[in-house]
């Protein structure tokens, strides 16, 4: 970035998502790269988090997103039991227009310059093939293809972890983890949602789906000719009569002042990040008797996979770790009940306690 504007500086030093250890502003004129790397915490180990490639409206917006996402990764990694802190990077621009090998290599050099304090991976707008390119300049890169020593697509384990979160939620609310006969609504049936439908059908659940992409819906219906139905949009899905579980698996902010009052489900458990649109939504859910499984806890299967890649990826080992999301989710519900707070606040407390203990140990 040629000039650090007053707006960027204000975002850096006055953000609500404070406490960051390091923020790096990156620019490579030759490739057109403009990026922000935010390291929230290395208390538990090197910061781990993906690289988002997105056409932000302003540099201030990009910095704010990097700060928010990196803080979220600290909590996610702590709750997943990983020896990693939280970090995130954002590349500013439309990936369909400016993504190039030269840009990704330049980005890799910036990540490498941090000497392992930040480990990157895929996120919105970046893919396995992109990480293969970044890895040519930076050994602290995960989410690579199997052909290049990586673990490949992490959506399988992400979906498996969400499924375990659903089972734990059912156990807590209804005394039985099985989802047979339960009606589950999934908003977003892309890579993660697709696999989640498979798990639910294998467990005997009835599934209702929606997605802005008609072809994604059609693929699911063709694969599951019985037990799966579709509705027009999310507005219709959250109002489905007899819905037991609602799974937001697309964009963040799905739980907001408009959706919570009309939601028919008793449980919310999905793969989307940042599902709570603003502070206070978790209390609104609790006031309506809706059990919320914190998103960064149940969707941690993907980060468990990319972290394992650093040690020589083993799918069975990762799946066993992802299966523990069941016990972690139950522990959060128990802590919430004990402390008289919503599950989201309980998860934050547990994560903060683990990070504080690590800082005390030095």
C-alpha positions in Angstrom: 0.0 0.0 0.0 1.6 3.2 -1.1 0.2 5.4 1.7 -1.2 4.3 5.0 -4.3 6.4 5.3 -5.6 7.9 8.5 -8.6 5.5 8.1 -6.3 2.5 8.1 -4.3 3.7 11.1 -7.5 4.3 13.0 -8.8 0.8 12.2 -5.5 -0.7 13.3 -5.2 1.1 16.6 -8.9 1.6 17.6 -10.6 -1.6 16.4 -12.9 -3.4 18.7 -11.0 -6.6 17.7 -7.9 -5.5 19.7 -5.0 -7.2 21.2 -3.2 -8.1 18.0 0.5 -8.8 18.1 1.4 -7.8 14.6 -0.2 -6.5 11.4 1.7 -6.5 8.2 0.7 -4.3 5.2 2.0 -5.8 2.0 2.4 -4.3 -1.5 4.1 -5.6 -4.6 3.7 -3.1 -7.5 4.8 -5.4 -10.2 2.1 -8.0 -9.6 -0.6 -5.7 -8.2 -0.6 -7.3 -4.8 -2.1 -5.5 -1.9 -2.6 -7.6 1.2 -2.9 -7.5 5.0 -1.5 -10.2 7.3 -2.9 -10.0 10.8 -1.4 -12.1 13.7 -3.7 -11.9 16.7 -1.9 -14.3 19.0 1.0 -16.7 19.1 0.5 -17.7 22.8 -0.3 -21.3 21.8 2.1 -21.5 18.9 2.6 -20.1 15.3 -0.5 -18.2 14.1 -2.6 -20.4 11.7 -5.3 -19.1 9.4 -6.3 -18.9 5.7 -5.9 -16.3 3.0 -9.0 -14.5 1.9 -9.0 -13.0 -1.6 -11.8 -10.5 -1.9 -12.7 -7.2 -3.6 -13.0 -5.0 -0.5 -14.6 -1.6 -0.9 -11.7 0.0 0.9 -8.4 -0.7 2.6 -10.0 0.1 5.9 -12.5 -2.6 5.3 -9.8 -5.1 4.4 -7.8 -4.3 7.6 -10.9 -4.6 9.7 -11.7 -8.0 8.2 -8.2 -9.3 8.8 -8.3 -8.2 12.4 -11.7 -9.8 13.0 -10.9 -13.0 11.2 -7.5 -13.5 12.9 -9.0 -13.0 16.3 -11.6 -15.6 15.5 -8.8 -18.0 14.5 -7.2 -17.7 17.9 -10.4 -18.8 19.5 -11.1 -21.6 16.9 -7.5 -23.0 17.2 -7.7 -22.9 21.0 -11.0 -24.7 21.2 -9.8 -27.3 18.6 -6.9 -28.2 21.0 -4.3 -27.1 18.5 -0.8 -25.8 19.3 -1.5 -22.7 17.1 -2.4 -19.1 17.7 -4.7 -17.1 15.4 -3.8 -15.3 12.2 -5.4 -14.4 8.9 -4.5 -12.7 5.7 -6.6 -10.8 3.1 -5.6 -10.0 -0.4 -7.5 -6.9 -1.8 -9.0 -7.3 -5.2 -11.3 -9.4 -7.3 -9.6 -12.8 -7.7 -11.3 -13.3 -11.1 -9.6 -10.2 -12.3 -6.2 -9.9 -10.7 -5.2 -13.3 -9.4 -2.0 -14.4 -11.1 1.0 -16.7 -10.4 3.2 -13.6 -10.0 0.9 -12.1 -7.4 0.7 -15.4 -5.4 4.4 -15.8 -5.5 4.9 -12.3 -4.2 2.4 -13.0 -1.5 4.3 -16.1 -0.5 7.5 -14.1 -0.1 5.7 -11.8 2.3 4.4 -14.7 4.4 7.9 -16.3 4.3 9.4 -13.0 5.6 7.6 -13.6 8.9 9.8 -16.6 9.6 7.0 -19.0 10.6 5.1 -16.7 12.9 2.2 -17.1 10.5 1.1 -20.3 8.6 -1.3 -19.7 5.7 -4.0 -21.8 4.0 -7.0 -21.6 1.8 -10.0 -19.3 2.5 -12.7 -17.5 0.4 -11.3 -16.8 -3.0 -8.2 -19.1 -2.7 -7.9 -22.7 -3.4 -5.6 -25.7 -3.2 -3.9 -24.8 -6.5 -3.2 -21.3 -5.2 -1.5 -22.7 -2.1 0.6 -24.9 -4.3 1.9 -21.7 -5.9 2.4 -19.8 -2.6 4.3 -22.8 -1.3 7.0 -22.4 -3.9 8.1 -19.3 -2.1 7.0 -20.2 1.5 7.3 -23.4 3.4 4.8 -22.2 6.0 1.9 -23.0 3.7 -0.9 -25.6 4.2 -3.9 -26.6 2.2 -1.8 -27.8 -0.6 -2.7 -30.6 -3.1 -1.8 -34.2 -2.3 0.5 -34.2 -5.3 2.5 -31.4 -3.6 2.6 -33.0 -0.1 -0.6 -31.5 1.2 -3.9 -32.8 2.4 -6.1 -31.3 -0.3 -9.7 -30.3 0.2 -10.7 -29.9 3.9 -14.4 -29.8 3.4 -14.9 -33.5 4.2 -13.6 -33.1 7.8 -15.3 -29.7 8.2 -18.6 -31.3 7.5 -17.8 -34.2 9.8 -17.1 -31.9 12.6 -20.3 -30.0 12.1 -22.2 -33.3 12.1 -20.5 -34.2 15.5 -21.6 -30.8 16.8 -25.2 -31.6 15.7 -25.1 -34.9 17.5 -23.8 -33.3 20.7 -26.5 -30.6 20.5 -29.2 -33.4 20.1 -27.7 -35.2 23.1 -27.8 -32.1 25.2 -31.3 -31.0 24.2 -33.1 -34.3 23.6 -30.9 -36.9 25.5 -30.1 -38.8 22.4 -27.3 -38.0 19.8 -29.0 -39.8 16.9 -30.6 -37.6 14.3 -32.9 -40.2 12.9 -36.3 -38.7 12.2 -35.1 -35.2 12.9 -35.7 -32.4 10.3 -32.5 -30.5 9.5 -32.4 -27.4 7.3 -29.1 -26.5 5.5 -28.6 -23.1 3.9 -25.7 -23.5 1.5 -24.9 -26.9 -0.1 -21.5 -26.2 -1.6 -18.5 -28.3 -0.7 -19.2 -28.5 3.1 -23.0 -28.6 2.9 -22.8 -31.3 0.3 -20.9 -33.7 2.6 -23.1 -32.7 5.6 -26.2 -33.8 3.7 -24.5 -37.2 3.2 -23.8 -37.6 6.9 -27.4 -36.6 7.9 -29.0 -39.0 5.4 -26.8 -41.8 6.6 -28.0 -41.1 10.1 -31.6 -41.1 9.0 -32.4 -37.4 9.2 -34.8 -35.6 6.9 -33.0 -32.8 5.2 -34.3 -29.5 3.7 -31.9 -27.5 1.6 -31.5 -24.2 -0.2 -28.7 -22.5 -2.1 -28.4 -19.5 -4.4 -26.9 -21.8 -7.0 -29.6 -23.9 -8.6 -27.1 -26.4 -9.9 -25.9 -27.2 -6.4 -29.4 -27.9 -5.2 -30.0 -30.1 -8.3 -26.9 -32.2 -7.6 -28.0 -32.9 -4.1 -31.6 -33.8 -5.1 -30.2 -36.1 -7.9 -27.9 -37.9 -5.4 -30.6 -38.2 -2.7 -33.9 -38.8 -4.5 -35.6 -39.5 -1.1 -35.3 -37.8 2.2 -34.2 -34.4 0.8 -36.4 -31.5 -0.3 -35.6 -28.0 -1.4 -37.1 -24.6 -0.6 -36.7 -21.3 -2.5 -34.4 -19.5 -0.2 -33.1 -19.0 3.4 -36.1 -16.9 4.3 -38.3 -19.9 3.5 -35.9 -22.4 5.2 -35.8 -20.8 8.6 -39.7 -20.8 8.6 -40.0 -24.5 7.7 -42.6 -26.1 10.0 -41.2 -28.8 12.3 -37.5 -27.8 11.7 -35.3 -29.3 14.5 -31.9 -28.0 13.4 -30.9 -25.1 11.3 -27.4 -25.2 9.7 -26.1 -22.0 8.2 -23.4 -23.2 5.8 -22.9 -20.1 3.5 -22.2 -16.5 4.4 -21.7 -15.1 7.9 -24.3 -13.0 9.8 -27.1 -15.5 9.3 -28.3 -15.1 12.8 -29.6 -11.5 13.1 -32.5 -9.3 14.3 -34.6 -10.4 11.3 -33.9 -14.2 11.3 -33.9 -15.1 15.0 -37.5 -14.1 15.8 -38.9 -16.3 13.0 -36.6 -19.3 13.3 -38.5 -22.5 13.9 -35.5 -24.7 14.7 -34.6 -25.6 18.3 -30.9 -26.0 17.5 -28.5 -23.9 15.3 -25.4 -25.7 14.3 -23.7 -24.9 10.9 -20.4 -24.5 9.1 -20.5 -20.8 8.3 -18.1 -18.5 10.1 -19.3 -15.5 12.1 -22.9 -16.6 12.2 -23.9 -14.1 14.9 -24.5 -10.8 13.2 -23.7 -8.7 16.2 -23.2 -9.0 20.0 -26.4 -9.8 21.8 -27.8 -12.2 19.2 -26.6 -15.2 21.3 -28.8 -13.9 24.1 -31.8 -13.5 21.7 -31.4 -17.1 20.7 -31.3 -18.3 24.4 -34.3 -16.2 25.2 -36.3 -18.0 22.5 -35.0 -21.4 23.8 -32.8 -22.0 20.8 -29.6 -23.9 21.5 -26.6 -22.4 19.6 -23.5 -24.5 18.9 -20.7 -21.9 18.5 -19.6 -21.8 14.9 -15.9 -21.7 15.4 -16.1 -24.8 17.6 -18.2 -27.1 15.3 -16.6 -26.0 12.0 -13.0 -26.7 13.2 -12.5 -29.9 11.2 -10.9 -28.0 8.4 -8.3 -26.2 10.5 -7.6 -29.5 12.3 -6.7 -30.9 8.8 -4.5 -28.1 7.7 -2.7 -28.1 11.0 -2.0 -31.8 10.7 -0.5 -31.2 7.3 2.5 -29.6 9.0 3.3 -32.9 10.6 2.7 -35.2 7.7 -1.1 -35.5 7.0 -2.9 -38.6 8.2 -6.7 -38.7 7.5 -7.6 -41.2 10.2 -5.6 -39.2 12.8 -7.5 -36.0 11.8 -10.9 -37.7 11.8 -10.3 -38.9 15.3 -9.4 -35.3 16.4 -12.5 -34.0 14.6 -14.7 -36.6 16.3 -13.7 -34.9 19.6 -15.8 -31.9 18.6 -18.7 -33.9 20.0 -17.2 -33.9 23.5 -16.0 -30.3 23.2 -19.5 -29.1 22.3 -21.0 -30.9 25.2 -18.4 -29.4 27.5 -19.4 -25.9 26.3 -23.1 -26.5 26.9 -22.2 -27.7 30.4 -20.1 -24.6 31.1 -22.8 -22.4 29.8 -25.3 -24.0 32.2 -22.9 -23.8 35.1 -22.1 -20.1 34.5 -25.6 -19.1 33.5 -24.4 -17.7 30.1 -25.0 -18.5 26.5 -22.9 -21.2 24.8 -21.1 -18.6 22.7 -19.9 -16.8 25.8 -18.9 -20.1 27.4 -16.8 -21.1 24.4 -15.0 -17.7 24.5 -14.3 -18.2 28.2 -12.8 -21.6 27.7 -10.7 -20.5 24.8 -9.5 -17.4 26.6 -8.5 -19.5 29.7 -6.4 -21.8 27.5 -4.6 -18.8 25.9 -4.1 -17.1 29.2 -2.6 -20.3 30.7 -0.2 -20.6 27.7 0.9 -16.9 28.2 1.6 -17.5 31.9 3.8 -20.5 31.0 5.7 -18.3 28.6 
